[in-house]
Amino acid sequence: MTLHDIPLRTLTGEPTSLADYRDKAVLLVNVASQCGLTPQYAGLERLQKAYAARGFTVLGVPCNQFAGQEPGTAEEIGTFCSSTYGVTFPLLEKTEVNGEGRHPLYAELTQLADADGEAGDVQWNFEKFLISPAGLPVARLRPGTDPEAPELVSAIEAQLPA
């Protein structure tokens, strides 16, 4: 099984998978609407606009596991993201990224080490995983990394298929 084979659901409950993003670089980010890092949505949207035409997408994964900072319904999350930050990138359904209910996608992704060589649980909201167009996890950036940080932008540019 590859990351492309793991079943996912969109924020509106439609079936999807990373196979829908085959041949694109994907920045998968667990997001939350009531977090101190929530303003990162703005940088994520700028990345989406800057690189979408070159085979890239941000994929937001709402998660309520960190201090209950994503309590909303799917409709509330979608409305917040579009009206507050103008988000155009796709969002998945609310997902558990740690613990016994950890989604199979995150069971795979959390095996990837960050730049310090540390793998394991997602630390907080806005942890970022860069996935290659072939569906392989290639970089993990911790929550405090700004979406437009040079190291993240260069990692994205290195994965762009076009």
C-alpha positions in Angstrom: 0.0 0.0 0.0 1.2 3.5 -0.8 0.0 6.8 0.5 -2.1 7.1 -2.7 -4.1 4.0 -1.7 -5.2 5.2 1.8 -8.9 6.2 1.7 -9.7 9.8 2.8 -12.8 12.0 2.9 -13.2 15.6 1.8 -14.5 18.2 4.3 -17.9 17.6 2.7 -17.7 13.9 3.2 -16.9 12.8 -0.3 -14.5 9.9 -0.8 -11.0 10.9 -2.0 -7.4 9.8 -1.7 -4.0 11.2 -2.4 -4.3 9.4 -5.8 -6.5 12.4 -6.7 -3.3 14.4 -6.4 -1.0 12.0 -8.2 1.7 13.9 -10.1 1.4 16.9 -7.8 3.5 17.9 -4.9 1.3 18.0 -1.8 1.8 19.9 1.4 -0.4 18.2 4.0 -1.0 20.3 7.1 -3.2 19.5 10.1 -5.1 22.7 10.7 -7.2 24.4 13.4 -9.3 27.5 13.5 -8.7 28.6 17.1 -5.0 28.2 17.4 -2.2 30.7 17.9 -0.8 29.4 14.6 -4.1 29.8 12.7 -2.7 32.8 10.8 -0.5 30.3 9.0 -3.6 29.8 6.8 -2.6 33.1 5.0 0.8 31.8 4.1 -0.5 28.4 3.1 -3.0 30.1 0.7 -0.2 32.3 -0.8 1.8 29.0 -1.4 -1.3 27.6 -3.1 -1.7 30.6 -5.4 2.0 30.8 -6.2 2.5 27.1 -7.1 -0.8 25.5 -8.0 -0.2 26.1 -11.8 3.1 24.2 -11.4 1.7 21.0 -10.0 1.3 21.7 -6.3 -1.5 21.8 -3.7 -1.8 22.4 0.0 -4.2 19.9 1.6 -5.6 21.0 4.9 -6.6 18.4 7.5 -8.7 19.8 10.4 -7.8 18.3 13.7 -9.4 18.8 17.1 -6.8 16.8 19.1 -4.7 19.8 20.4 -6.5 21.7 23.2 -9.9 21.4 21.3 -8.8 24.2 18.9 -10.9 22.9 16.0 -14.3 22.3 17.5 -16.4 23.3 14.5 -18.6 21.3 12.2 -17.4 20.7 8.6 -19.6 23.6 7.4 -18.2 26.0 10.1 -14.6 25.0 9.3 -15.2 25.6 5.5 -16.9 28.9 6.1 -14.2 30.1 8.5 -11.4 29.1 6.1 -13.0 30.8 3.1 -14.3 33.9 4.7 -11.4 34.6 7.1 -8.4 33.5 5.0 -9.8 33.1 1.4 -8.7 29.5 1.4 -9.0 27.9 -2.0 -7.0 24.7 -1.3 -8.8 21.5 -0.5 -9.7 20.5 3.0 -10.3 17.0 4.4 -12.7 15.9 7.1 -11.7 16.4 10.7 -9.1 13.7 11.4 -7.2 12.3 14.3 -3.4 12.5 13.8 -2.2 10.9 17.0 -3.3 8.2 19.5 -5.4 5.1 19.1 -7.7 6.7 16.6 -4.8 7.9 14.4 -5.8 7.9 10.8 -3.8 5.4 8.6 -2.4 8.2 6.6 -0.8 9.7 9.7 0.3 6.3 10.9 2.5 6.3 7.8 3.5 10.0 7.8 4.5 10.1 11.5 7.3 7.5 10.7 9.0 10.3 8.7 11.7 12.1 10.7 12.0 15.9 10.7 15.3 17.8 10.1 16.5 17.0 13.6 15.9 13.2 13.0 12.8 13.0 15.2 9.8 11.0 14.0 6.7 10.1 16.0 3.6 11.9 17.0 2.5 15.2 15.5 3.5 17.9 18.0 0.7 20.4 17.4 -1.5 22.1 14.9 0.1 23.1 11.6 2.7 20.4 11.3 3.6 20.0 7.7 4.3 17.0 5.5 5.6 17.4 2.0 4.6 14.5 -0.3 6.3 14.0 -3.7 4.3 13.7 -6.9 5.0 9.9 -6.7 3.2 9.8 -3.3 6.3 9.6 -1.1 6.7 11.6 2.1 9.9 13.7 1.5 9.9 16.4 4.3 8.4 17.0 7.7 8.3 20.5 9.2 7.2 21.2 12.7 4.3 23.5 13.5 6.4 26.6 14.2 7.8 26.6 10.7 6.2 29.4 8.7 4.6 28.2 5.5 6.8 30.7 3.5 10.0 29.8 5.3 12.9 29.5 2.9 13.5 25.8 3.8 9.9 24.9 3.1 9.7 26.9 -0.2 12.9 25.3 -1.5 11.6 21.8 -0.6 8.4 22.5 -2.4 10.2 23.9 -5.5 12.4 20.8 -5.5 9.3 18.6 -5.8 7.4 20.5 -8.4 6.7 18.3 -11.5 6.4 21.2 -13.9 
